[in-house]
Amino acid sequence: MGSALWNPFANMASLDGNAVTMVRGEGSWVFDDHGRAYLDAIASLWYCNVGHGRAELAEAAAAQMRQLAGFQAFESFSSPPAEALARRVAALAPMPGAKVFLTPGGGSDAVDTAAKLARSYWRAMGQESKQVTIARQHAYHGMNAYGTSLGGIPANTVPFVPLVSLVEHVAWDDAAALEKTIVNLGAANVAAFFCEPVIGAGGVYPPPEGYLASVREICRRHDVLFVADEVITGFGRTGAWLASERFALDPDLITTAKGLSSGYAPIGAVIVSARVAEPFWRPGSQEMFRHGYTYSAHPASCAVALANLGLVEREQLVARVAGLEPVLAAALAPLAGHEMVGEVRAGTGLLAAVEIAEDVRAADPGIGQRLVAAIRDRGVITRLLRGVALQVSPPFVITEDEIGQIAEVFTAAFDTVTS
Ligand SMILES: Cc1ncc(COP(=O)(O)O)c(C=O)c1O
């Protein structure tokens, strides 16, 4: 019997009826409907930081739902979990006096919110011409209209042209290229630069030495807002609560989602610096950010996110990530010597990728997906990033033995994968 479920990023003609049906999870493991166990090397989609099966998060949702499951936050309404979560997230951010705009659907909503807020800020400051947003090659900023347009992965953007206008792209690793683009456009026309501190879905690229400090300084000098897209890196994945703290970014806006709730409820947050908030919050201001979603600041999602952050703190999982950073890098390092591997990128928290050698990919374009399948057949879940690299981003609760298991299974798959 065929399925009625249309999967994201899937060829339904071949998948129909053949999906792997996951029914249960515990720690770093998930189980399918045949009872088969898989080590989740990617924390679902980079989000299940506290691991699967955390009953206390289910209980937080149930308790809030019994009390008041949902109520809107448009115009003048609020709820205790929304207020508490905003305070908590603002306090975690390395930005004094931050405000928090909660989004319902995850990172894509946060990115589109941040892009609109950046432009609204300049309008409120009387600088209407500052409208262009700049992003990087290999960037992934979600699948809403602005995020798709800011994306730097052609396969995701080309089918949808024309995209949102006034968006420019620069090389992922070249700060001088950013400055040149700002100068060519005229700084008076540029609203913001969107930057993943560690590029994620584009293939896991940690920032080149000095790159982030340079682009931050360039944005400051040209009065361009710096937006750190921390949808993946936020809430612990790089071994700091926020990568903005690890890399001393002092951003104007931070977009987050995923690790905010570890995926136990869909929710995101835009963390807004005091500078960007000021024209909207200043006593007597008539400015309004005319933006929001039905489920912005959804009480049940906020309660789950609060409980999740409490759990991360209580179990000291951010420090655990910092401790596991060299363990993961050392476990994957030998793969770099494999003839089919081009590069191993690791060393920023629990974020890594194993890139398939370019000549191997060129000679055999299907090799990446066959490796993903071979790895899954051996009981480990990974996925192919931008057609070039295998993702490793496990839950923070992963053990050193389980990290070793991921490396072993990857090696075995590379050793045996055939055409
Ligand atoms: C850096 C970044 N921004 C935005 C998004 C979009 O988030 P979502 O898929 O939750 O909408 C993602 C998703 O992976 C991401 O990695």
The ligand as a MOL file (V3000), in Angstrom:
LIG
                    3D

  0  0  0     0  0            999 V3000
M  V30 BEGIN CTAB
M  V30 COUNTS 16 16 0 0 0
M  V30 BEGIN ATOM
M  V30 1 C 21.5170 27.5430 9.9120 0
M  V30 2 C 20.0790 27.1860 9.6860 0
M  V30 3 N 19.1720 28.1660 9.5650 0
M  V30 4 C 17.8660 27.9040 9.3790 0
M  V30 5 C 17.4050 26.6120 9.2910 0
M  V30 6 C 15.9510 26.3250 9.0820 0
M  V30 7 O 15.3900 25.7190 10.1950 0
M  V30 8 P 14.0230 24.8910 10.1180 0
M  V30 9 O 14.2730 23.7310 9.2050 0
M  V30 10 O 13.7830 24.5030 11.5540 0
M  V30 11 O 12.9640 25.7910 9.6130 0
M  V30 12 C 18.3090 25.5490 9.4150 0
M  V30 13 C 17.8550 24.1540 9.3320 0
M  V30 14 O 18.6170 23.2190 9.2870 0
M  V30 15 C 19.6810 25.8410 9.6020 0
M  V30 16 O 20.5830 24.8630 9.6780 0
M  V30 END ATOM
M  V30 BEGIN BOND
M  V30 1 1 1 2
M  V30 2 1 2 3
M  V30 3 2 2 15
M  V30 4 2 3 4
M  V30 5 1 4 5
M  V30 6 1 5 6
M  V30 7 2 5 12
M  V30 8 1 6 7
M  V30 9 1 7 8
M  V30 10 2 8 9
M  V30 11 1 8 10
M  V30 12 1 8 11
M  V30 13 1 12 13
M  V30 14 1 12 15
M  V30 15 2 13 14
M  V30 16 1 15 16
M  V30 END BOND
M  V30 END CTAB
M  END
